[in-house]
Amino acid sequence: MIRCLLFISLLIHSSLAAKPPNAAQNAAPQAQGPPPKKWQTLTGQQPLVIARGGLSGLFPEGSIPASDMAKTLSLPGSAFFCNLQLSKDNVGICLSNILLDNTTTISMFFPKGQNTYNVNGKDIRGWFALDFTADELLANVSLTQNIYSRPSQFDGMMPISTVEDVLGTKPNKFWLNVPYDSFYNEHKISMVSFVEKAVKFARIPYISSPEIGFLKAIGGKVNKMKTKLIFQFLYPEETEPTTKEKYSALVKQLGMIKSVAAGILVPKEYIWPVNKNNYLEAATTLVNDAHKEGLEVHASGFANDVILPYNYSFDPTSEYLQFVDNSQFSVDGVLTDFPPTASEAIACFTQDKNGTKPKKGFPLIITRNGASGIYPGSTDLAYKQAVEDGADIIDCSVQMSSDGVAFCLDTIDLNSGTNALSQFMTKSDTIPELQAEAGVFSFQLSWSDIQSLKPQIQSPYGTKEKIVRNPANKDAGKLVTLKEFLEFAKKNAATGILINIEAGLDIVGTVSSALSNATLDKQSTQQVLIKSDDTSVLSKFKDSKNYKRVFNIKEKISDAPKESVAEIKKYADAVIVTKDSIVKITDYFISGTTNVVKEMKAANISVYAHWMKNEFVSLMFDYFSDPMTEIASYAQGFQVDGIVTDFPGTASKYMRSPCTDMDPKANVPYAILPVEPGSLSSLIAPEALSPAQAPSQALQTSKVVDPPLPEVVKKKDSSSGPSSDSGKSKSPPAPSPSDEKSSAFGNGASWCASLVAMMVLLLAN
């Protein structure tokens, strides 16, 4: 019953999504934009967004919800890509894998239905569509997600879609791909006959196949003024069934391809090869060569939730731009599992290299150790990159060397962020007051020793998920002193700085002196933020009117009671909270929001969200594995005042995009919408969700206030070098251990419509 209601409600949503944007609130980001841009495509038109099985990065491929959401959240004129399979009785279904057990529940209903067939020269065993009638498939079998990093909660809830089903959703354009013509012919089932009939009752603008024989056979049976035939290239070493040549050889025969097709569909590596180290090589001449022959070029293989070449810094929009907005060429279309991301890349980030100024009122872009997603954190190169990328606030977490030099590093343990262990293994020590693990601590080494270390880029997901950051820059750059950091910030006109203090009064005095020496205490041009999780540290800056004090709440909280907020207000002007203190999460779906932002803002306390990362494993399913959608959600949906990020360039790219304007009257080509909490999780059957977890604690007043710092003799400022009394310096007190939680596997969505009311109306009728 639940499955039935869910499917019916999705069908209702499908009909609403087909209406123009003004027909329903938040219906679709399809406003009319400015005059068309000039593209380097074959026709000069905007590249086509082609959705492989709809929004298959979220819903099972080919399902009606996948088709519906692809249409709703993509650019006007996008295409639905159907990989055609045929049943025993010649009914067409949309599934890319010839083995149904990879994408459906068929093995549960027909456990003895396996067969072994030779498919293009390879023996394959499994469940095949041609062994079952359409009634058997449609009445019993449901779809599943066949990529394990994607949500499984929709498995078994959506039936297989026929070609007729998908056409019934009225996609903007329909692209029919015929991958196994020779195989079906061997079993007396004609793909050509099916397609010939299909084009008579439906408009099919694109028909593609990796088999030249099929394109020749269908060529005389379609109107080529209305339907373009596209030759699909498979991987280079695979063999084309008709010519028996490898695709690597056929790519050199574009003239012959032109005789049977109007364009080609190629894996993206044919255009931008990737070397064994996962970096881009120089582009091939394929696109320009094909355009000279009069062939369109469509690139395939785009997905947000894969490890992209390191050149893209885990930002999927950057990959699309590489194919559609470079100085050499533009492909004519992109085949993707995440059409909303392709749409925003094409509509919002192309042909605008300088961007525009961020809109007034947008959140501050605050770095976490500079651009630490690209270079080792807290290094000169990370800070330089952050400023170039458009960061508003660059940060320095202050540590002290044994000879009293203040420098920037995220942690007091030099093992995290440098190669200290290999250089100074004898210094490794366990200090339980600081951390459970052994470490080489900053106060154990002189500044000259620390300068000899190589910084190390930190990859939050490198150990478990094997997702590492930019290996080419893994030890690039050098650590900087606090004085050097402040000089850089002033010289490069950063909007502001954030100084993080976690280790006591010795550092407080050093920081105060350094800021004063840099005259940052006597100006208001650049913002100065003082961050700490210790109210005693913040209280030392209460008389510094030009500084903004930021209280760091490291633990996840579910609420911020008035008493706790009132205590924070005594010491701070802003708070930094974890992302999961702002949203409620159920099985990597956003199920709702907390009142933390609202409660803080009611007390005139700014809220900064910590911390944004580009890696898809850090993103909830609602975000479509797209960091832009997460940024949009925190900036415009959850209304935070700042975001803390390892990738300030991604945040700046969003803030400067014309597509951030949420005014319905704005003339934007596409709107990057924030997510609607609960819109996806509400579609999931309760039995498909994990048991509810106990909520996190509300912020307690006792967790806010710290005892006063002890008074010590004021030391001479030594931020620029070793002090004369360095041998007398004490080890700073231990910082509070971080209780931050890494976000789990997730992708994203930008679905704004709730279906509950529709279901009620349906049942009422």
Salt bridges, closest charged atoms under 4 A:
GLU61 OE1 - ARG52 NH1 3.39
ASP68 OD2 - HIS13 NE2 3.85
GLU237 OE1 - LYS246 NZ 2.95
GLU296 OE2 - LYS228 NZ 2.41
GLU296 OE1 - HIS298 NE2 2.89
ASP305 OD2 - ARG150 NE 2.60
ASP315 OD2 - LYS653 NZ 2.84
GLU319 OE2 - LYS268 NZ 2.71
ASP325 OD2 - LYS353 NZ 3.09
ASP332 OD2 - HIS291 NE2 2.83
ASP337 OD1 - ARG52 NE 2.64
ASP337 OD2 - ARG150 NH2 2.96
GLU388 OE2 - LYS384 NZ 2.58
ASP410 OD2 - ARG368 NH1 3.41
ASP475 OD2 - LYS454 NZ 3.87
GLU502 OE2 - LYS554 NZ 2.98
ASP521 OD2 - LYS522 NZ 3.22
ASP533 OD2 - LYS554 NZ 3.72
GLU567 OE2 - LYS570 NZ 2.77
GLU615 OE2 - ARG469 NE 2.65
GLU630 OE2 - LYS579 NZ 2.67
ASP641 OD1 - LYS601 NZ 3.51
ASP646 OD1 - ARG368 NE 2.72
ASP646 OD2 - ARG469 NH1 2.88
ASP661 OD1 - LYS359 NZ 3.74
GLU711 OE2 - LYS540 NZ 3.25
GLU740 OE2 - HIS610 ND1 3.31
